Amino acid sequence: MPSTYAHVRFGSDVTDILPRELRSIANDNYESFALGLHGPDLLFYYKPLERTDISAKGYALHEEQAADFFKKAAEIFKARGEKTYERAYLFGFLCHFALDSSSHPIVNAEMKAKGFAHTEIEAAFERYLYDTDGREPYKCDTTEHIMNCARTRGEASAYFGITEKQAEKAIKSIKFYNRLMCAKTAVGRAVVRALAGNSEKTREIRGMLVPKFVKPEFADAIDGLRMAYCDGLNKAAELILNYNSYLNGEGELSALLNRNYE
């Protein structure tokens, strides 16, 4: 949480406030930056209806202190030749952390207070953002920014410690399932519910369906997430400035990373 559109929108807003040099790194290497915007969430889409070591890695990365990942990532970055496009990928990953860590306390509080599923709150906020931007999720490709190519497969493989074949599966799946979750027709939504079945993940999977409108009971969650989104922008910019220097061998890793995504 938040989900696909929220993260790509957030990344765009963050680049707008970055210094020109760093903004250019993100924009000129957008396919890498865009994949990074989804952070460890990409791993959730590797065979999402099954329990796998790869999806478990995604959950573990959310629970661990972010500093651990970014320290190791800096070592991988150096070993792989300090490519500019991989710097962009890691900038996107920092954006993911900034938005998640700002938003998850709101989500967790709403889940506890009102019994919502995590994904129900996520989908309501997605719908709110689409409405705010005058976009219709049922009429656009919500993952057009995610590219399945040698570069993105290589980045996911290197920084997550998975094979390129597994990375490709995850990238294809995030695109497929996000299109499925934007189903508008009764038939399409029934397909999603049928796929969800009666497993323990049923409510979470069904909750991912983008609603046709925002229900009033999600108003408090959306207000909180709106503020968290705004707070996260400066946090992300600060993290990118710090990490850019860190990748250059200058200074220490930001203390803002000494926490998990929750």
C-alpha positions in Angstrom: 0.0 0.0 0.0 -0.3 2.4 -1.8 -0.8 0.7 -5.1 0.3 1.0 -8.7 -1.1 4.3 -9.8 -0.3 6.0 -6.5 3.4 5.0 -6.7 3.9 6.1 -10.3 2.1 9.4 -9.6 4.1 9.9 -6.5 7.4 9.3 -8.5 6.4 11.9 -11.0 5.7 14.4 -8.3 9.0 13.7 -6.6 11.0 14.2 -9.8 9.4 17.6 -10.1 11.1 18.8 -6.9 14.5 17.2 -7.5 17.5 19.2 -8.6 17.9 19.3 -12.3 20.7 16.8 -12.5 18.9 14.1 -10.4 15.6 14.8 -12.2 17.4 14.1 -15.5 18.8 10.8 -14.2 15.2 9.7 -13.4 13.6 11.0 -16.5 16.3 9.9 -19.0 16.2 6.4 -17.6 12.5 6.3 -17.0 12.0 2.5 -17.6 14.4 1.8 -14.7 13.1 4.5 -12.4 9.5 3.3 -13.1 10.2 -0.3 -12.1 12.0 1.0 -9.0 8.8 2.9 -8.0 7.2 -0.5 -7.2 9.9 -1.5 -4.9 9.5 -5.0 -3.3 5.8 -5.1 -4.4 7.0 -6.6 -7.7 7.8 -9.8 -5.9 4.2 -10.2 -4.7 3.1 -10.7 -8.3 5.3 -13.8 -8.8 2.7 -16.5 -8.8 0.4 -14.4 -6.5 -2.1 -17.2 -5.8 0.6 -19.4 -4.4 3.1 -19.2 -1.5 6.6 -18.9 -2.9 10.0 -18.0 -1.6 10.0 -15.1 -4.0 6.8 -13.5 -2.7 8.0 -14.2 0.8 11.1 -12.2 0.0 8.8 -9.3 -0.9 7.0 -9.4 2.5 10.4 -9.8 4.3 11.8 -6.7 2.6 8.8 -4.7 3.8 9.4 -5.9 7.4 13.1 -5.3 7.5 14.9 -2.0 8.1 15.2 -0.3 4.7 18.8 0.6 5.4 19.8 -3.1 5.1 18.6 -3.3 1.6 20.0 0.0 0.4 23.5 -0.7 1.9 23.6 -4.0 0.0 22.2 -2.3 -3.1 25.1 0.2 -3.0 27.5 -2.7 -3.1 25.7 -4.3 -6.0 25.6 -1.0 -7.8 29.3 -0.6 -7.5 30.0 -4.2 -8.5 27.9 -3.9 -11.6 29.7 -0.8 -12.9 27.8 2.1 -11.4 25.4 2.4 -14.3 23.3 5.5 -14.4 20.1 3.7 -15.2 20.6 1.5 -12.1 21.0 4.7 -10.1 17.6 5.7 -11.5 16.2 2.4 -10.5 17.3 2.9 -6.9 15.9 6.4 -6.9 12.6 4.9 -7.8 12.9 2.3 -5.0 13.5 5.1 -2.5 10.3 6.8 -3.6 8.5 3.5 -2.9 9.9 3.4 0.6 9.1 7.0 1.2 5.4 6.7 0.3 4.9 3.3 2.0 6.5 4.4 5.3 4.5 7.6 5.3 1.2 5.8 4.4 1.3 2.5 6.2 0.7 3.9 9.7 -2.6 5.4 8.4 -3.6 2.2 6.7 -2.8 0.1 9.8 -4.8 2.4 12.0 -7.8 2.3 9.7 -7.6 -1.5 9.4 -7.6 -1.8 13.2 -10.4 0.8 13.8 -12.8 -0.2 11.0 -11.9 -3.7 10.0 -11.0 -2.9 6.4 -8.7 -5.1 4.4 -5.4 -3.5 3.5 -6.2 -3.8 -0.2 -9.6 -2.2 0.2 -8.1 0.9 1.5 -5.4 0.8 -1.2 -8.1 0.5 -3.9 -10.2 3.3 -2.5 -7.2 5.6 -2.5 -6.4 4.6 -6.1 -9.9 5.5 -7.1 -9.6 8.8 -5.4 -6.4 9.6 -7.2 -7.9 8.7 -10.6 -10.9 10.9 -9.9 -8.7 13.8 -8.8 -6.6 13.5 -12.0 -9.7 13.1 -14.2 -8.6 9.7 -15.4 -10.7 6.5 -15.8 -8.8 3.4 -14.8 -11.1 1.2 -16.8 -10.0 3.0 -20.0 -6.3 3.2 -19.6 -3.3 0.9 -19.1 -2.3 1.5 -15.5 1.0 -0.3 -16.0 2.1 1.1 -19.3 5.2 2.6 -17.5 6.4 -0.9 -16.5 8.6 -2.3 -19.3 9.6 -5.9 -19.7 13.0 -5.6 -21.3 16.6 -6.9 -20.7 17.4 -3.8 -18.6 14.5 -4.1 -16.2 14.8 -7.9 -15.9 18.5 -7.5 -15.1 17.8 -4.9 -12.4 15.1 -6.9 -10.7 17.3 -10.0 -10.9 20.4 -8.3 -9.5 18.9 -6.3 -6.6 16.4 -9.0 -5.5 18.7 -11.9 -5.9 16.4 -13.8 -8.3 16.9 -15.2 -11.8 16.1 -13.1 -14.9 13.4 -15.7 -15.8 11.7 -15.2 -12.4 12.1 -11.4 -12.8 10.3 -11.6 -16.2 7.5 -13.7 -14.7 7.0 -11.0 -12.0 7.1 -8.1 -14.5 4.6 -9.8 -16.8 2.3 -10.7 -13.8 2.2 -7.2 -12.3 1.0 -5.9 -15.7 -1.5 -8.8 -16.2 -3.0 -8.6 -12.7 -3.3 -4.9 -12.5 -5.2 -4.9 -15.8 -7.5 -7.6 -14.3 -8.1 -5.5 -11.1 -9.4 -2.7 -13.3 -12.1 -4.8 -14.7 -15.3 -2.8 -15.1 -17.9 -5.3 -16.3 -19.7 -7.7 -14.0 -18.1 -10.6 -16.0 -14.6 -9.3 -15.5 -15.1 -8.7 -11.8 -16.6 -12.2 -11.4 -13.5 -13.7 -13.0 -11.4 -12.0 -10.3 -13.6 -13.3 -7.5 -13.4 -16.8 -9.0 -9.7 -16.6 -9.1 -9.6 -15.5 -5.5 -11.6 -18.5 -4.5 -11.9 -19.2 -0.8 -8.3 -19.1 0.2 -7.1 -17.0 3.2 -6.1 -14.4 0.6 -9.6 -14.1 -0.7 -10.6 -10.8 0.9 -7.2 -9.2 0.1 -7.4 -10.2 -3.5 -11.0 -9.1 -4.0 -10.2 -5.9 -2.2 -7.7 -5.1 -5.0 -10.5 -4.5 -7.5 -10.6 -0.8 -8.3 -14.0 0.4 -7.2 -16.4 2.3 -9.5 -16.6 5.1 -6.9 -15.2 5.9 -3.5 -17.5 4.8 -0.7 -18.1 7.3 2.1 -16.7 4.9 4.8 -13.2 5.4 3.3 -13.3 9.2 3.7 -11.1 9.2 6.8 -8.6 6.9 5.3 -8.3 9.0 2.2 -7.9 12.2 4.1 -5.1 10.6 6.1 -3.4 9.2 3.0 -3.7 12.4 1.2 -1.6 14.1 3.9 0.8 11.2 4.1 1.3 11.4 0.4 2.2 15.1 0.6 4.5 14.5 3.6 6.3 11.8 1.7 7.3 14.0 -1.2 10.0 15.9 0.7 11.0 12.8 2.4 11.6 11.1 -0.9 13.6 14.0 -2.3 15.8 14.1 0.8 16.4 10.4 0.6 17.4 10.6 -3.1 19.8 13.5 -2.5 21.4 11.6 0.4 21.6 8.3 -1.5 23.1 9.8 -4.6 25.9 11.1 -2.4 26.2 7.7 -0.7 26.5 6.0 -4.1 29.3 8.4 -4.9 31.1 7.3 -1.7 30.3 10.5 0.2 28.7 10.6 3.6 26.5 8.2 5.6 23.2 6.6 4.7 20.2 8.7 5.9 18.8 7.8 9.3 15.4 7.9 7.7 16.1 4.5 6.4 16.5 3.0 9.9 12.9 1.7 9.9 10.8 -0.7 7.8 8.1 0.1 5.3 5.3 -0.3 7.8 
